[in-house]
Amino acid sequence: QLQASGGGLVQAGDSLRLSCAFSGQTFGNYVMAWFRQAPGKDREFVASIFWRTEYTDSVKGRFTLSRDNAKKTLYLQMNSLKPEDTGIYYCAAHHRAADDYNIWGQGTQVTVSS
């Protein structure tokens, strides 16, 4: 199971840190990621981490993804937030031997005002 937290209402240029607590299996064997869904749009990939970290182009240089395997927690540090970052942020996971994300958290709302 995944439990996301840390969302909120901020102004453009502010920062937020999202957390995703993982329970059940061996966290270190799982590829972890954040997705987001803006109002009226499809859910999109934001960032993922396992051997390496990958980011969608629109957040590169502003967002930093990290994981603490001892705490079984995924973090997304979001700096220089923009109104277009607004959406529901979902953490997701899949086992390293799998291809598709099949474990999803409940989502946390991020709203960035201009």
C-alpha positions in Angstrom: 0.0 0.0 0.0 1.0 3.6 -0.6 0.1 6.6 1.4 0.7 10.0 -0.1 0.9 13.3 1.9 2.3 16.8 1.7 0.1 18.5 -0.8 -1.4 22.0 -0.2 -2.1 25.4 -1.6 0.9 27.5 -2.3 1.8 30.5 -4.4 3.9 30.5 -7.6 7.6 30.2 -6.7 7.0 28.4 -3.4 8.1 24.9 -2.5 6.4 21.7 -1.3 7.6 18.3 -0.4 5.5 15.3 -1.0 5.9 12.1 0.8 4.8 8.6 0.0 4.9 5.9 2.7 5.2 2.3 1.4 4.0 -0.7 3.4 4.0 -4.4 2.9 6.8 -5.6 0.7 10.5 -5.0 0.4 10.6 -1.4 -0.6 14.1 -1.6 -2.1 12.8 -4.0 -4.8 10.2 -1.5 -6.1 10.5 1.1 -8.8 8.8 4.2 -7.3 7.2 7.1 -9.2 5.0 10.2 -9.0 2.3 10.9 -11.5 -0.1 13.9 -11.6 -3.4 14.7 -13.0 -4.5 18.3 -13.7 -8.1 19.2 -14.0 -9.6 18.0 -17.3 -6.4 16.3 -18.3 -5.0 12.8 -18.4 -2.7 11.6 -15.7 0.9 12.2 -16.6 4.3 10.9 -15.5 6.3 13.2 -13.3 9.4 11.3 -12.0 10.6 7.8 -11.2 13.5 6.3 -9.2 15.2 3.0 -9.0 18.8 2.6 -10.3 18.5 6.1 -11.7 16.1 9.0 -11.5 14.0 10.2 -14.4 11.9 13.3 -14.8 9.5 14.7 -17.2 10.9 17.7 -19.0 8.6 20.2 -17.5 9.9 19.6 -13.9 13.6 19.1 -14.6 15.7 21.4 -12.5 12.8 22.2 -10.2 11.8 18.9 -8.7 14.0 16.4 -6.9 12.9 12.8 -6.4 14.5 10.7 -3.6 13.8 7.6 -1.5 14.8 6.5 1.9 14.8 2.7 1.8 15.2 2.4 5.6 12.1 4.5 6.1 10.3 3.0 3.1 9.4 6.5 2.0 9.5 8.3 -1.3 9.9 12.0 -1.5 9.3 14.6 -4.1 10.8 18.0 -3.4 9.1 20.6 -5.6 10.7 24.0 -5.9 9.8 27.0 -8.0 6.3 25.8 -8.3 4.2 27.1 -11.2 0.4 27.2 -11.7 0.7 24.5 -14.3 2.0 22.1 -11.6 -1.5 22.2 -10.1 -3.1 18.8 -9.9 -3.6 15.6 -7.9 -0.2 13.9 -7.3 -0.2 10.1 -7.1 2.6 7.9 -6.0 2.9 4.6 -7.7 5.1 1.5 -7.6 5.9 -1.7 -9.4 8.2 -4.5 -8.6 11.6 -4.3 -10.4 10.7 -7.4 -12.4 7.5 -5.9 -13.7 6.8 -3.3 -16.3 3.7 -1.5 -15.3 2.8 0.5 -12.2 0.3 -1.6 -10.3 0.3 -0.1 -6.9 -1.2 3.3 -6.4 -1.6 5.7 -3.6 -4.7 7.8 -3.0 -3.4 11.1 -4.3 -2.6 14.4 -2.7 -3.8 17.7 -4.0 -1.3 20.4 -5.0 -2.6 23.8 -6.0 -0.3 26.6 -7.1 -1.8 30.1 -7.4 -0.4 32.7 -9.6 
